[in-house]
Amino acid sequence: MSRGYDVIVIGAGLGGLSAATFLARHGLRVCLLERHNIPGGYATSFVRGRYEFEVALHELSGIGPEERRGGLYHYLEHLGVAEKVEFIHLPNLYRAVFPDLDITLPTGRQEFEEALLAQFPHEARGIQRFLKRVFDFGHDFAQVTRRRGKVNPLIMPFQYPHLFRYLPVTWGQVLHRDVQDMAARAVLSQYWGYVGLPPSQISFVYMATTLAAYVSRGAAFPRGRSQALSNAFLDVFQAHGGEVRFNCGVKKILVEHGRTAGVVTEAEETLPARWVISNADPITTCKEMIGAEHIPPSFFQRLQTSEIAPSTVNVYLGIARSAGDLGLNEHEIFINADYGFDKHFEGTKTIESPQAIALVCYNAAYPEISPPGTCILVLTALSFGKPWLALSPAAYLPTKTRFGEAMIALAERVVPNLRGAIEEMEISTPLTNMRYAGTLGGSIYGFSQPPRDHMVWRMRPRGPLEGLYFVGAWTQPGGGFEPTIMSGQIAGGAILHQMRAQQKGG
């Protein structure tokens, strides 16, 4: 029996790192357990040949330039993490490419709006009206978030009318009221791949929050890749006395008298703790680590109303030519076969050739990320895990190769003759995500965010047992790098509040 801890955190993904660092900074004895040999979860990198590839991050929200820092940056600053990471600010948000349209959208509300109006002057009034809805909602949501629950629920609908108006509707329902042009709708909805549902299904709440965050403060990328961010969290965590164990999975969460009492590792070591935070998905946590007999049936019934979000297929390319030689000067490029986003989403449930990809060229903003005269490109397509799980072992590699080749063909609409410049290539699928991150279906966003289950309504960080908390994409506020990091602050803050209340009462 090892000495006890205040908190044990299962999983060193960004949610787990955030919660562990937050609590260690506030003086708690925290032990972080990770079954992999490096921290970060999806926020990691890997090496093939002379290239070091970013695993998952395209653009990071919530940072902002020095004169206009965002909420995520302030949180990282509070922890002492921000000073250890240099963030590269991206001048533009994205380039959207369709068969008959190619447009680049800049950072800044005024600049973003002006670019849209220049392309779609006939939709000027509708676009302006719609963007006002997005930013009015964002303002109300930010106000409520800053007040951290210190709001009278009886007067909230009157204080924050924009927030309550849009809680039950989809992005598409609101957008279609104001904007009629199909191409303009598509350009405004291009971040749908960042939220995992098409405009007709994604909640206005989540999509508006996402778009407003990027437009207002732009996007950033950490020098040293997302691995540098994960390493910075770990450095600060250990500096505050936190203990981390790699290659150390958790077999069981101990339950005594209806509350968590610690964990048993896969090496059969018992580690006592008063609180347990799980960065794993709630189903795996409760069924496999705790046991369904300890969990109220209502908890599983609630989870049955949530849908698992898609995973990804990624084609990692080390290119033996510079970004300039390829004519690439934008960091993020969305390439679409047509404007049918609903059709594209339905295609993610199959293993047919994708009709939409994101191409990120890291060298456009970060030239030294690869050797001189080269560049790194990553092609990403949303794809659910179910059809990949159904493949036989013999069919997996040919299917993965075919799928990756189709993504390269789509990328060649922007980068002709891309194949001839490839020096290194690696392809990941939902099964890769399941293997390394241990997520259900390889999901990168946790649960989806339709109106009935968006960031306001979705599962809270507090689990079904006393002492159990969740962090990561499955809980509030949701999937994505910034929300996942902030989930650690939410769960950590809840534990800190509970501990102080108990101390005051005792």
LUMVODO-36631 format. One record per residue (C-alpha): x, y, z; residue in one letter. Coordinates in steps of 0.25 Angstrom, whole numbers, padded with zeros to 4 digits, always signed. Example, Ala and Ser with C-alpha at 12.3 -4.5 7.8 and 13.67 -1.06 7.14 Angstrom:
+0049-0018+0031A+0055-0004+0029S
//
This chain:
+0000+0000+0000M+0006+0013-0004S+0004+0026+0003R-0009+0033+0000G-0012+0045-0009Y-0022+0056-0009D-0025+0054-0024V-0021+0043-0034I-0023+0047-0049V-0025+0036-0059I-0019+0040-0072G-0009+0051-0076A-0017+0057-0088G-0019+0072-0087L-0031+0071-0078G-0024+0062-0068G-0011+0071-0069L-0019+0083-0067S-0027+0078-0055A-0014+0072-0049A-0006+0085-0050T-0017+0093-0045F-0019+0085-0033L-0004+0083-0030A-0002+0098-0031R-0013+0100-0020H-0005+0091-0011G-0012+0077-0013L-0004+0064-0013R-0007+0059-0027V-0002+0047-0035C-0004+0047-0050L-0004+0033-0056L-0002+0031-0071E-0001+0018-0078R+0006+0024-0090H+0021+0028-0089N+0019+0043-0092I+0009+0053-0087P-0002+0060-0096G-0012+0050-0102G-0015+0056-0115Y-0006+0067-0112A+0007+0060-0116T+0016+0058-0128S+0024+0047-0134F+0036+0045-0143V+0037+0039-0157R+0050+0040-0164G+0055+0055-0163R+0041+0060-0160Y+0034+0062-0146E+0019+0062-0149F+0008+0069-0140E-0002+0058-0137V-0015+0066-0136A-0015+0081-0134L-0018+0090-0146H-0021+0103-0139E-0022+0107-0125L-0033+0117-0120S-0033+0125-0107G-0019+0130-0108I-0020+0144-0116G-0009+0154-0119P-0001+0161-0108E-0011+0173-0108E-0023+0164-0108R-0021+0151-0100R-0032+0141-0099G-0037+0133-0087G-0029+0121-0090L-0016+0129-0089Y-0020+0136-0076H-0022+0122-0070Y-0009+0117-0075L-0003+0129-0070E-0009+0127-0056H-0003+0113-0056L+0010+0117-0060G+0010+0110-0073V+0008+0121-0083A+0023+0126-0080E+0028+0113-0084K+0022+0113-0098V+0023+0122-0110E+0011+0124-0118F+0011+0127-0132I-0001+0136-0136H-0007+0132-0150L-0011+0144-0158P-0022+0138-0165N-0033+0128-0160L-0035+0119-0172Y-0035+0118-0187R-0048+0111-0192A-0047+0104-0206V-0059+0099-0214F-0060+0096-0229P-0064+0110-0233D-0060+0118-0221L-0046+0120-0213D-0047+0130-0202I-0038+0133-0190T-0044+0139-0177L-0035+0148-0168P-0035+0150-0153T-0043+0161-0147G-0058+0163-0147R-0057+0175-0156Q-0047+0169-0166E-0055+0156-0166F-0068+0162-0169E-0062+0171-0180E-0056+0159-0187A-0070+0152-0187L-0077+0165-0192L-0067+0167-0203A-0069+0152-0208Q-0084+0152-0206F-0089+0167-0207P-0103+0162-0210H-0104+0156-0196E-0098+0168-0189A-0110+0170-0180R-0112+0156-0176G-0097+0153-0173I-0097+0166-0164Q-0109+0162-0157R-0104+0147-0155F-0091+0151-0150L-0097+0161-0140K-0105+0149-0135R-0092+0141-0133V-0085+0152-0126F-0097+0156-0117D-0099+0141-0113F-0084+0141-0110G-0084+0153-0102H-0096+0147-0093D-0089+0134-0092F-0076+0140-0087A-0083+0149-0077Q-0090+0136-0071V-0077+0128-0071T-0069+0139-0064R-0080+0140-0053R-0078+0125-0050R-0092+0122-0046G-0094+0134-0038K-0106+0138-0046V-0121+0138-0042N-0127+0127-0051P-0141+0135-0050L-0136+0147-0057I-0125+0141-0066M-0134+0140-0078P-0136+0156-0077F-0122+0159-0074Q-0116+0150-0085Y-0127+0149-0096P-0117+0145-0107H-0113+0133-0099L-0126+0127-0096F-0132+0130-0110R-0122+0121-0117Y-0120+0110-0107L-0130+0100-0114P-0126+0102-0129V-0116+0098-0139T-0106+0107-0146W-0113+0104-0159G-0127+0108-0154Q-0121+0122-0150V-0112+0123-0162L-0123+0120-0172H-0132+0131-0167R-0122+0142-0171D-0113+0136-0182V-0119+0130-0195Q-0107+0128-0203D-0102+0114-0202M-0087+0117-0204A-0088+0128-0194A-0095+0119-0184R-0084+0108-0186A-0072+0119-0184V-0079+0123-0171L-0080+0109-0167S-0066+0104-0171Q-0062+0101-0157Y-0072+0090-0156W-0061+0080-0157G-0055+0086-0144Y-0068+0083-0137V-0071+0069-0143G-0086+0072-0148L-0091+0079-0160P-0099+0092-0160P-0112+0085-0160S-0109+0077-0147Q-0098+0085-0139I-0104+0094-0128S-0103+0109-0130F-0097+0110-0116V-0085+0102-0119Y-0083+0106-0133M-0085+0121-0130A-0075+0120-0118T-0065+0114-0127T-0066+0124-0138L-0066+0136-0129A-0054+0131-0122A-0046+0129-0135Y-0051+0142-0141V-0049+0151-0129S-0035+0147-0125R-0030+0139-0137G-0023+0125-0136A-0009+0121-0131A+0000+0110-0131F+0011+0106-0121P+0025+0106-0125R+0030+0092-0123G+0016+0087-0126R+0006+0083-0117S+0016+0074-0110Q+0022+0087-0105A+0009+0091-0098L+0008+0077-0092S+0022+0077-0087N+0020+0091-0081A+0008+0086-0073F+0016+0074-0068L+0028+0083-0064D+0019+0092-0056V+0012+0081-0049F+0024+0074-0045Q+0030+0088-0040A+0018+0089-0030H+0021+0075-0025G+0012+0067-0034G+0016+0052-0036E+0015+0046-0050V+0016+0031-0054R+0017+0027-0069F+0014+0013-0074N+0005+0012-0063C-0010+0009-0067G-0021+0008-0057V-0028-0005-0055K-0038-0002-0044K-0044+0010-0037I-0047+0007-0022L-0060+0009-0016V-0063+0010-0001E-0076+0014+0005H-0081+0019-0008G-0069+0028-0011R-0056+0027-0018T-0044+0022-0009A-0033+0022-0019G-0028+0013-0031V-0021-0001-0034V-0011+0000-0045T-0009-0010-0056E+0003-0014-0048A-0006-0017-0036E-0001-0006-0028E-0012+0001-0019T-0012+0016-0018L-0021+0022-0008P-0027+0036-0011A-0040+0044-0007R-0043+0049-0021W-0041+0042-0034V-0041+0050-0047I-0043+0042-0060S-0038+0047-0074N-0044+0034-0080A-0057+0033-0086D-0069+0032-0075P-0074+0018-0081I-0060+0012-0080T-0058+0018-0066T-0071+0014-0060C-0072+0000-0066K-0058-0005-0067E-0051+0002-0056M-0062+0003-0045I-0072-0007-0049G-0087-0004-0053A-0092-0010-0039E-0086+0003-0033H-0092+0013-0043I-0107+0017-0042P-0114+0012-0054P-0119+0027-0057S-0105+0031-0060F-0104+0021-0072F-0118+0024-0076Q-0114+0039-0077R-0101+0035-0086L-0110+0027-0095Q-0116+0040-0100T-0102+0045-0104S-0096+0041-0117E-0081+0039-0119I-0075+0049-0129A-0066+0045-0141P-0052+0041-0141S-0042+0045-0152T-0033+0039-0163V-0020+0047-0164N-0010+0046-0175V+0004+0052-0170Y+0013+0056-0181L+0027+0060-0181G+0029+0068-0194I+0043+0069-0201A+0039+0083-0206R+0037+0096-0198S+0023+0102-0196A+0026+0113-0205G+0030+0104-0216D+0016+0097-0215L+0009+0111-0215G+0004+0109-0201L+0004+0122-0192N-0008+0119-0183E-0007+0110-0170H-0021+0104-0171E-0028+0101-0184I-0042+0094-0185F-0044+0086-0198I-0058+0083-0202N-0063+0074-0214A-0076+0083-0213D-0085+0090-0204Y-0093+0078-0199G-0088+0078-0184F-0099+0069-0180D-0095+0059-0191K-0081+0060-0186H-0084+0057-0172F-0092+0045-0176E-0080+0040-0183G-0072+0040-0170T-0080+0028-0166K-0075+0020-0178T-0061+0017-0183I-0064+0023-0196E-0055+0034-0202S-0056+0046-0193P-0062+0059-0200Q-0056+0069-0191A-0043+0070-0184I-0034+0080-0176A-0020+0082-0181L-0011+0089-0171V+0002+0094-0176C+0010+0097-0163Y+0022+0103-0170N+0013+0115-0175A+0013+0121-0161A+0025+0113-0155Y+0036+0111-0166P+0046+0104-0157E+0036+0093-0153I+0043+0084-0164S+0057+0084-0170P+0061+0095-0180P+0055+0093-0194G+0044+0084-0188T+0030+0085-0182C+0020+0077-0174I+0006+0075-0179L-0005+0068-0171V-0018+0064-0178L-0030+0062-0168T-0044+0056-0171A-0055+0053-0161L-0058+0038-0160S-0066+0029-0151F-0059+0017-0144G-0070+0007-0147K-0068+0004-0161P-0053+0003-0158W-0056-0007-0147L-0064-0016-0156A-0052-0018-0166L-0044-0031-0165S-0030-0030-0162P-0026-0034-0177A-0035-0022-0182A-0030-0012-0172Y-0017-0008-0179L-0022-0007-0193P-0034+0001-0189T-0026+0011-0181K-0017+0012-0193T-0028+0015-0202R-0035+0025-0193F-0022+0032-0192G-0019+0032-0207E-0033+0038-0208A-0030+0049-0198M-0017+0052-0206I-0025+0053-0219A-0034+0063-0213L-0022+0071-0208A-0016+0072-0222E-0028+0081-0226R-0020+0091-0218V-0006+0085-0219V-0004+0079-0233P+0006+0067-0234N+0006+0066-0219L+0009+0051-0219R+0023+0054-0227G+0028+0062-0215A+0025+0052-0204I+0037+0048-0196E+0030+0042-0184E+0016+0038-0182M+0008+0032-0170E-0007+0029-0169I-0015+0029-0156S-0029+0024-0155T-0040+0023-0144P-0033+0010-0140L-0020+0017-0138T-0027+0027-0129N-0034+0016-0121M-0020+0009-0119R-0012+0021-0114Y-0023+0030-0108A-0032+0019-0103G-0045+0026-0107T-0058+0020-0111L-0059+0019-0126G-0046+0027-0127G-0054+0040-0124S-0047+0053-0124I-0058+0061-0119Y-0064+0052-0108G-0079+0053-0109F-0086+0061-0121S-0092+0075-0118Q-0106+0075-0124P-0116+0085-0118P-0121+0075-0108R-0107+0071-0103D-0098+0084-0105H-0088+0090-0095M-0099+0095-0086V-0107+0082-0085W-0096+0072-0086R-0090+0063-0075M-0085+0071-0063R-0070+0068-0058P-0076+0062-0045R-0077+0047-0047G-0088+0038-0041P-0080+0035-0029L-0075+0044-0018E-0061+0047-0021G-0061+0044-0036L-0059+0055-0046Y-0058+0055-0061F-0049+0063-0070V-0047+0064-0085G-0055+0064-0098A-0067+0056-0092W-0071+0066-0081T-0073+0081-0081Q-0070+0089-0089P-0067+0079-0100G-0057+0075-0110G-0045+0083-0116G-0032+0087-0110F-0037+0100-0102E-0050+0093-0097P-0042+0081-0092T-0032+0089-0085I-0043+0097-0078M-0050+0085-0074S-0038+0082-0065G-0040+0096-0058Q-0055+0093-0056I-0053+0080-0050A-0041+0085-0041G-0048+0097-0037G-0060+0088-0032A-0051+0079-0024I-0044+0091-0018L-0057+0097-0014H-0062+0084-0008Q-0050+0082+0000M-0050+0096+0005R-0065+0095+0009A-0062+0082+0017Q-0050+0089+0024Q-0059+0100+0028K-0070+0091+0032G-0061+0082+0040G
//
